[in-house]
Amino acid sequence: MLSTPKGITVERDTHFIIDTPENITATYKRQMLDLIDLGGQVKRVRAEPGIENAQLIGLTVYQTQVIATCCLKNPLHDYKQQIFKKAQASRSPDLYNVELGYITTHPDFEGEKYCQHLLKEFFFKISHLSMFATTRKPAMKHILEKYGFYQLGVRYGDQLDLELMLYEGAFG
Ligand SMILES: CC(C)(COP(=O)(O)OP(=O)(O)OC[C@H]1O[C@@H](n2cnc3c(N)ncnc32)[C@H](O)[C@@H]1OP(=O)(O)O)[C@@H](O)C(=O)NCCC(=O)NCCS
């Protein structure tokens, strides 16, 4: 169990790792998977290959523990087509080659802006790209909108609670 995050200064006590999957250690990848699992939005068996196939991974590490994650994913063609179709999106999926996903913060650290601090660092590397994201979480939607994403189409999924979010990068 991690110690309480209260009193931690992001700049002083944590560091960011933003790198390609092959440069992330197995330990950090396992911790990332554990966190994604804990977040409950993506199944571990799906996240495992997704991480290995990603373009870029972002981690916030407190001491030796990953406490926040994000990922620039290379979505499978059929998966992307399906999402845009289900959301009845009026934009072509072909315009959005990458997906922002696997965004999680350890429950002990939630609400302390760790997600936003990590995305700020991550966006220095990815803000030129057009991308999509999906979410059912109002907090996630709120954060994505702060970074320039907008919702397109209709809610979809079994519970009609998923939303497609798009971001228009400078160079596609
Ligand atoms: C969603 C999640 C990543 C947010 O991480 P976090 O580190 O707690 O987020 P931050 O503290 O940086 O920011 C939270 C923001 O959401 C806002 N927020 C919280 N609850 C909200 C709600 N119900 N509706 C709208 N906004 C909400 C907060 O006010 C804050 O925004 P602000 O800084 O403008 O005030 C985290 O809760 C999580 O890991 N959840 C489980 C996994 C998950 O659902 N991931 C998203 C997959 S799409």
The ligand as a MOL file (V3000), in Angstrom:
LIG
                    3D

  0  0  0     0  0            999 V3000
M  V30 BEGIN CTAB
M  V30 COUNTS 48 50 0 0 0
M  V30 BEGIN ATOM
M  V30 1 C -10.1710 9.7340 -14.3440 0
M  V30 2 C -8.8510 9.7870 -13.5970 0
M  V30 3 C -7.7320 9.3760 -14.5600 0
M  V30 4 C -8.5830 11.2200 -13.1310 0
M  V30 5 O -7.3030 11.2710 -12.5200 0
M  V30 6 P -6.9490 12.3640 -11.3950 0
M  V30 7 O -5.4750 12.3420 -11.2160 0
M  V30 8 O -7.7770 12.1480 -10.1940 0
M  V30 9 O -7.4060 13.7090 -12.1350 0
M  V30 10 P -7.0010 15.1960 -11.7840 0
M  V30 11 O -6.8970 15.3470 -10.3030 0
M  V30 12 O -5.8240 15.6050 -12.6100 0
M  V30 13 O -8.2480 16.0140 -12.3500 0
M  V30 14 C -9.5720 15.7110 -12.0000 0
M  V30 15 C -10.4670 16.7750 -12.6630 0
M  V30 16 O -11.7590 16.2030 -12.8730 0
M  V30 17 C -12.7220 17.0530 -12.2640 0
M  V30 18 N -13.8290 16.2020 -11.8640 0
M  V30 19 C -13.8710 15.3070 -10.8420 0
M  V30 20 N -15.0730 14.6980 -10.8320 0
M  V30 21 C -15.7670 15.2060 -11.8870 0
M  V30 22 C -17.0720 14.9660 -12.3880 0
M  V30 23 N -17.8960 14.0600 -11.8310 0
M  V30 24 N -17.4720 15.6470 -13.4940 0
M  V30 25 C -16.6370 16.5560 -14.0890 0
M  V30 26 N -15.3920 16.8240 -13.6340 0
M  V30 27 C -14.9840 16.1550 -12.5350 0
M  V30 28 C -11.9900 17.7270 -11.1310 0
M  V30 29 O -12.6410 18.9100 -10.6960 0
M  V30 30 C -10.6430 18.0200 -11.8010 0
M  V30 31 O -10.7300 19.1000 -12.6890 0
M  V30 32 P -10.1880 20.6040 -12.3130 0
M  V30 33 O -8.7240 20.4840 -12.0260 0
M  V30 34 O -10.4910 21.4300 -13.5380 0
M  V30 35 O -10.9770 21.0260 -11.0910 0
M  V30 36 C -8.8750 8.8600 -12.3500 0
M  V30 37 O -9.9990 9.1850 -11.5810 0
M  V30 38 C -8.9020 7.3730 -12.6640 0
M  V30 39 O -7.8580 6.7590 -12.8170 0
M  V30 40 N -10.0880 6.7480 -12.7440 0
M  V30 41 C -10.1920 5.3230 -12.9830 0
M  V30 42 C -9.7440 4.9590 -14.3910 0
M  V30 43 C -10.4850 5.7290 -15.4430 0
M  V30 44 O -11.6900 5.8480 -15.4040 0
M  V30 45 N -9.7280 6.2480 -16.4390 0
M  V30 46 C -10.2790 6.9700 -17.5510 0
M  V30 47 C -10.3910 6.0170 -18.7010 0
M  V30 48 S -11.1320 6.8450 -20.0780 0
M  V30 END ATOM
M  V30 BEGIN BOND
M  V30 1 1 1 2
M  V30 2 1 2 3
M  V30 3 1 2 4
M  V30 4 1 2 36
M  V30 5 1 4 5
M  V30 6 1 5 6
M  V30 7 2 6 7
M  V30 8 1 6 8
M  V30 9 1 6 9
M  V30 10 1 9 10
M  V30 11 2 10 11
M  V30 12 1 10 12
M  V30 13 1 10 13
M  V30 14 1 13 14
M  V30 15 1 14 15
M  V30 16 1 15 16
M  V30 17 1 15 30
M  V30 18 1 16 17
M  V30 19 1 17 18
M  V30 20 1 17 28
M  V30 21 1 18 19
M  V30 22 1 18 27
M  V30 23 2 19 20
M  V30 24 1 20 21
M  V30 25 1 21 22
M  V30 26 2 21 27
M  V30 27 1 22 23
M  V30 28 2 22 24
M  V30 29 1 24 25
M  V30 30 2 25 26
M  V30 31 1 26 27
M  V30 32 1 28 29
M  V30 33 1 28 30
M  V30 34 1 30 31
M  V30 35 1 31 32
M  V30 36 2 32 33
M  V30 37 1 32 34
M  V30 38 1 32 35
M  V30 39 1 36 37
M  V30 40 1 36 38
M  V30 41 2 38 39
M  V30 42 1 38 40
M  V30 43 1 40 41
M  V30 44 1 41 42
M  V30 45 1 42 43
M  V30 46 2 43 44
M  V30 47 1 43 45
M  V30 48 1 45 46
M  V30 49 1 46 47
M  V30 50 1 47 48
M  V30 END BOND
M  V30 END CTAB
M  END
